[in-house]
Amino acid sequence: MTENRFASAIMHAWMQRGWLAYLAWPVAQLFGLLLKLRVLMYRLGWLQQQKLAVPVIVVGNIFVGGTGKTPFTQWLLQQLKDAGYTPGVISRGYGSKNDAPCVVLPDSLASQVGDEPILLAQHSACPVVVGRNRADAGRALLAAFPTVNVIIADDGLQHLALARDIEIMLFDSRGVGNGWLLPAGPLREPITRRRDITVANLNEGEQISATLPSDTVRMQLKGTRARQLLDANQTRDLSSLDGNLNIIAAAGIGNPERFFTMLRQQGVRFSSLPLPDHFSYTPNPFANLTADMILITEKDAVKCRQLKEIANDPRIWVVAVEAQIETSVVVKILQKLI
């Protein structure tokens, strides 16, 4: 797809300091000055942060695109529940048509609230509210679910209007790319930006980038089984898939190659179909594919389940992933919440 090839070309340029990056460098400097001015305005009180009645944990990234925020948030929700907390989630909801706060249900439409919030609502059994204004979303969450005693702001790192108690920043094996701000590089904010915890989402065999802090914590996403989209009772071990099957792996996420690498490490032989992040799946990209099996991510499955033609295709199987993270992260978070 043209859009995906363009995105890949831009990302390639952002991983090095080539002529294209240097061409955009003056604009990046201006962007950096505006960022500093914005932070200063909050520090001086010219712009006000809004504080919620319960602690807020912000999960986000400064590297554009996907770094594994949603599976990390799923993991963190479970850890908080295991520790006796009642967590809730607030999010903007990519593509959400709701400006006012809206409670997300497991069967909400992705076109209305975004795909990641639905995925969190389906898998965490925790209340999720989306809204353009994160503070308003947080207040709506607490009003609708008064037992919630800690809130995770998913992808809220740059939303400075919301006061926060803990900031968690995610990266992957790409580190900080060429280290420059947009549009000369892939960073929304400088690498020096403060945070409490840095997490690197890595596949097996990948090392934490030397550009990241020495106390960066490793996260790995593991997926070993696939579940049929049409009939969730049908499951297959990835390691048992016949090498003679014509398998296609499709991913409409921020970094499709991470999904493909994970499948290869499970011994799956396939052809890859990278799609743009938050791909709408209309028109149906699978309609004319001659495949015995099509593997997709859980995030893509949110939209695919809501499209009859795709939902009824027996070739489509969903690969669930689970985050594996050092326990030191949980300890540090719980200590800060006390």
C-alpha positions as CSV (number, residue, x, y, z in Angstrom):
1,M,0.0,0.0,0.0
2,T,1.2,3.5,-0.9
3,E,0.5,4.9,2.5
4,N,2.4,2.2,4.3
5,R,5.4,2.5,1.9
6,F,5.5,6.2,2.5
7,A,5.5,5.7,6.3
8,S,8.3,3.1,6.0
9,A,10.4,5.6,4.0
10,I,9.9,8.3,6.5
11,M,10.8,6.0,9.4
12,H,13.9,4.9,7.6
13,A,14.9,8.6,7.2
14,W,14.3,9.2,10.9
15,M,16.6,6.4,12.0
16,Q,19.7,8.3,10.6
17,R,20.9,11.8,10.2
18,G,20.8,11.9,6.4
19,W,20.1,14.8,4.1
20,L,16.3,14.6,4.6
21,A,16.7,14.9,8.4
22,Y,19.1,17.8,8.0
23,L,16.7,19.5,5.7
24,A,14.0,19.4,8.4
25,W,16.3,20.2,11.2
26,P,15.6,24.0,11.4
27,V,11.9,23.2,11.7
28,A,12.7,20.7,14.5
29,Q,14.5,23.4,16.4
30,L,11.5,25.7,16.2
31,F,9.3,22.8,17.4
32,G,11.7,22.2,20.3
33,L,11.4,25.9,21.3
34,L,7.6,25.7,21.3
35,L,7.7,22.6,23.5
36,K,10.0,24.4,26.0
37,L,7.7,27.4,26.0
38,R,4.7,25.2,26.7
39,V,6.4,23.4,29.6
40,L,7.5,26.7,31.0
41,M,3.9,28.1,30.9
42,Y,2.7,25.2,33.0
43,R,5.6,25.6,35.5
44,L,4.9,29.3,35.9
45,G,1.2,28.6,36.3
46,W,0.1,30.5,33.2
47,L,-1.4,27.2,32.1
48,Q,-3.2,25.2,34.8
49,Q,-2.9,21.5,35.4
50,Q,-6.1,19.8,36.6
51,K,-5.7,17.2,39.4
52,L,-8.0,14.3,39.9
53,A,-9.1,12.9,43.2
54,V,-7.1,9.7,42.8
55,P,-3.5,9.0,41.7
56,V,-2.9,9.1,37.9
57,I,-0.4,6.9,36.1
58,V,0.5,8.1,32.6
59,V,1.6,5.6,30.0
60,G,3.0,7.0,26.8
61,N,5.9,7.4,24.4
62,I,7.9,10.2,22.8
63,F,8.8,8.0,19.7
64,V,6.0,8.3,17.2
65,G,4.0,5.2,16.3
66,G,3.6,2.0,18.3
67,T,5.9,0.9,21.1
68,G,3.6,-1.5,22.9
69,K,1.5,0.9,25.1
70,T,-1.7,-1.2,25.0
71,P,-0.3,-4.6,26.1
72,F,1.8,-2.8,28.8
73,T,-1.4,-1.1,30.0
74,Q,-3.2,-4.5,30.1
75,W,-0.3,-5.9,32.1
76,L,-0.3,-2.9,34.5
77,L,-4.1,-3.1,35.1
78,Q,-3.7,-6.7,36.2
79,Q,-0.8,-6.0,38.4
80,L,-2.7,-3.2,40.1
81,K,-5.7,-5.4,40.6
82,D,-3.5,-8.2,42.1
83,A,-2.2,-5.6,44.5
84,G,-5.7,-4.7,45.7
85,Y,-6.4,-1.6,43.7
86,T,-9.4,-0.9,41.6
87,P,-8.0,0.7,38.4
88,G,-9.7,2.5,35.6
89,V,-8.5,3.8,32.2
90,I,-8.9,7.1,30.4
91,S,-7.9,7.6,26.8
92,R,-8.4,9.9,23.8
93,G,-9.3,6.9,21.6
94,Y,-7.7,7.3,18.2
95,G,-10.4,8.2,15.7
96,S,-13.0,8.6,18.4
97,K,-16.0,10.7,17.3
98,N,-16.8,11.6,20.9
99,D,-15.5,14.9,22.2
100,A,-17.4,14.5,25.5
101,P,-16.4,11.7,27.8
102,C,-17.9,8.3,26.8
103,V,-17.8,5.0,28.7
104,V,-16.3,2.2,26.5
105,L,-18.1,-1.1,26.5
106,P,-16.7,-4.4,25.1
107,D,-19.1,-4.2,22.2
108,S,-18.6,-0.4,21.5
109,L,-17.9,0.5,17.9
110,A,-14.3,1.1,17.0
111,S,-15.4,4.0,14.8
112,Q,-16.9,5.7,17.8
113,V,-14.3,5.2,20.6
114,G,-11.2,3.8,19.0
115,D,-9.8,0.3,18.8
116,E,-7.3,0.2,21.8
117,P,-9.9,1.4,24.4
118,I,-12.2,-1.5,23.3
119,L,-9.4,-3.9,23.5
120,L,-8.7,-2.8,27.1
121,A,-12.3,-3.0,28.0
122,Q,-12.6,-6.5,26.6
123,H,-9.5,-7.9,28.3
124,S,-9.1,-6.1,31.6
125,A,-12.7,-6.0,33.0
126,C,-11.8,-2.5,34.1
127,P,-13.8,0.6,33.4
128,V,-12.6,2.6,30.4
129,V,-13.6,6.2,29.4
130,V,-12.5,8.1,26.3
131,G,-12.7,11.8,25.8
132,R,-10.8,14.6,24.1
133,N,-10.1,16.3,27.5
134,R,-8.3,13.8,29.8
135,A,-9.3,15.5,33.0
136,D,-12.9,15.6,32.0
137,A,-12.7,11.9,31.1
138,G,-11.1,11.2,34.5
139,R,-13.9,13.0,36.4
140,A,-16.5,11.1,34.3
141,L,-14.8,7.8,35.1
142,L,-14.8,8.5,38.8
143,A,-18.4,9.7,38.7
144,A,-19.6,6.5,36.9
145,F,-17.3,4.2,38.8
146,P,-16.7,5.6,42.3
147,T,-14.8,2.6,43.6
148,V,-11.9,3.3,41.2
149,N,-8.9,4.4,43.2
150,V,-6.2,4.7,40.6
151,I,-6.4,5.8,36.9
152,I,-4.1,4.9,34.0
153,A,-4.0,7.6,31.3
154,D,-3.3,5.6,28.2
155,D,-1.1,7.5,25.7
156,G,-1.4,10.7,27.8
157,L,2.3,11.7,28.1
158,Q,1.9,14.9,26.1
159,H,-1.4,15.9,27.6
160,L,0.2,18.2,30.2
161,A,-3.2,19.7,31.3
162,L,-3.7,16.5,33.3
163,A,-1.7,16.3,36.5
164,R,0.0,13.0,37.1
165,D,1.7,11.1,39.9
166,I,3.7,8.6,37.8
167,E,5.0,8.8,34.2
168,I,6.0,5.6,32.3
169,M,7.7,6.0,28.9
170,L,7.9,3.2,26.4
171,F,10.4,2.6,23.6
172,D,11.4,-0.4,21.5
173,S,14.6,-1.6,19.8
174,R,14.7,1.5,17.7
175,G,15.6,3.5,20.7
176,V,15.4,7.2,20.0
177,G,16.1,6.9,16.2
178,N,18.4,9.7,15.1
179,G,17.6,11.5,18.4
180,W,16.0,14.5,16.7
181,L,12.5,16.1,17.2
182,L,9.8,16.0,14.6
183,P,9.9,16.5,11.7
184,A,13.7,15.9,11.5
185,G,13.4,12.8,13.7
186,P,10.8,10.5,15.3
187,L,10.6,12.2,18.7
188,R,7.6,14.2,20.0
189,E,9.7,15.5,22.9
190,P,13.4,15.5,23.8
191,I,15.0,12.4,25.1
192,T,15.9,14.4,28.3
193,R,12.2,14.7,29.2
194,R,11.6,13.6,32.7
195,R,9.8,10.3,33.5
196,D,9.7,7.9,36.4
197,I,10.1,4.6,34.6
198,T,11.5,3.8,31.1
199,V,10.4,0.5,29.4
200,A,11.8,-1.0,26.2
201,N,9.6,-3.4,24.3
202,L,11.9,-5.9,22.7
203,N,11.7,-9.2,20.9
204,E,13.8,-12.2,21.9
205,G,17.4,-11.5,21.1
206,E,17.1,-7.7,20.9
207,Q,19.1,-5.5,23.2
208,I,18.1,-2.3,24.9
209,S,19.4,0.6,22.8
210,A,22.5,2.4,24.1
211,T,20.6,5.6,23.6
212,L,18.2,4.8,26.4
213,P,18.9,5.3,30.2
214,S,20.8,2.6,32.0
215,D,17.9,1.8,34.3
216,T,15.6,1.0,31.4
217,V,13.4,-2.0,32.1
218,R,12.9,-4.8,29.5
219,M,9.5,-5.8,28.2
220,Q,8.8,-8.7,25.9
221,L,5.5,-9.6,24.2
222,K,4.9,-13.3,23.9
223,G,2.3,-14.9,21.7
224,T,2.1,-18.7,21.4
225,R,-1.5,-19.4,20.3
226,A,-4.0,-18.3,17.7
227,R,-7.7,-18.2,18.1
228,Q,-10.1,-18.3,15.2
229,L,-12.0,-15.0,14.7
230,L,-15.2,-16.8,13.6
231,D,-15.2,-19.4,16.4
232,A,-13.2,-18.4,19.5
233,N,-13.4,-22.0,20.7
234,Q,-11.0,-23.0,17.9
235,T,-7.3,-22.6,18.9
236,R,-4.0,-23.5,17.4
237,D,-0.5,-23.5,18.8
238,L,1.7,-21.4,16.6
239,S,4.6,-23.8,16.9
240,S,2.3,-26.6,15.5
241,L,1.3,-24.8,12.2
242,D,2.1,-26.9,9.2
243,G,4.9,-25.4,7.1
244,N,2.9,-26.4,3.9
245,L,0.1,-24.0,4.8
246,N,-0.2,-20.8,2.8
247,I,-0.1,-18.4,5.8
248,I,-0.4,-14.6,5.6
249,A,0.3,-12.4,8.6
250,A,-1.4,-9.0,8.6
251,A,-0.9,-6.1,11.1
252,G,-2.3,-2.6,11.1
253,I,-0.3,-1.4,14.1
254,G,2.4,1.2,14.7
255,N,5.2,-1.2,14.1
256,P,4.0,-4.3,12.1
257,E,7.5,-5.8,11.9
258,R,7.5,-6.4,15.7
259,F,4.5,-8.7,15.2
260,F,6.1,-10.4,12.2
261,T,9.3,-11.0,14.1
262,M,7.5,-12.6,17.0
263,L,5.7,-15.0,14.7
264,R,9.0,-15.9,13.0
265,Q,10.5,-16.7,16.4
266,Q,7.6,-19.1,17.0
267,G,8.7,-20.9,13.8
268,V,5.8,-19.7,11.7
269,R,6.4,-19.5,7.9
270,F,4.3,-16.8,6.3
271,S,4.0,-13.9,3.9
272,S,3.7,-10.5,5.6
273,L,1.0,-7.9,4.9
274,P,1.9,-4.7,6.8
275,L,-1.0,-2.2,7.0
276,P,-1.2,1.4,8.2
277,D,-1.7,1.9,11.9
278,H,-5.4,2.0,12.9
279,F,-6.3,0.6,9.4
280,S,-10.1,0.7,8.9
281,Y,-10.3,-2.7,7.1
282,T,-12.6,-1.2,4.5
283,P,-12.3,-2.3,1.8
284,N,-11.6,-5.8,2.9
285,P,-7.8,-6.4,2.3
286,F,-8.3,-10.2,2.6
287,A,-11.0,-10.6,0.0
288,N,-8.7,-11.6,-2.9
289,L,-6.0,-13.3,-0.9
290,T,-5.4,-17.0,-1.7
291,A,-4.4,-18.0,1.8
292,D,-5.1,-21.0,4.0
293,M,-4.7,-19.0,7.2
294,I,-4.5,-15.3,8.0
295,L,-2.9,-14.2,11.3
296,I,-3.9,-10.8,12.7
297,T,-3.2,-8.9,16.0
298,E,-5.7,-8.5,18.8
299,K,-5.9,-4.8,18.0
300,D,-6.9,-5.5,14.4
301,A,-9.4,-8.1,15.6
302,V,-11.4,-5.3,17.3
303,K,-12.4,-3.8,13.9
304,C,-12.5,-7.1,12.0
305,R,-15.1,-8.5,14.4
306,Q,-17.4,-5.6,13.6
307,L,-17.2,-6.2,9.8
308,K,-19.5,-9.1,8.8
309,E,-17.5,-10.1,5.7
310,I,-14.3,-10.4,7.6
311,A,-15.8,-11.7,10.8
312,N,-17.3,-14.7,8.9
313,D,-14.0,-15.6,7.2
314,P,-12.8,-18.9,8.7
315,R,-9.2,-18.3,7.5
316,I,-8.7,-15.4,10.0
317,W,-7.0,-16.2,13.3
318,V,-6.1,-13.8,16.1
319,V,-2.8,-14.0,17.9
320,A,-3.0,-12.8,21.5
321,V,0.1,-11.5,23.2
322,E,1.0,-11.1,26.8
323,A,3.6,-8.7,28.2
324,Q,6.4,-10.1,30.3
325,I,8.1,-7.4,32.4
326,E,10.6,-7.4,35.3
327,T,8.8,-7.3,38.7
328,S,10.9,-4.3,39.7
329,V,8.5,-2.1,37.7
330,V,5.6,-3.2,39.9
331,V,7.5,-2.6,43.1
332,K,8.5,0.9,42.0
333,I,4.9,1.8,40.9
334,L,3.4,0.5,44.1
335,Q,6.0,2.4,46.3
336,K,5.1,5.6,44.5
337,L,1.4,5.0,45.0
338,I,1.7,4.7,48.8
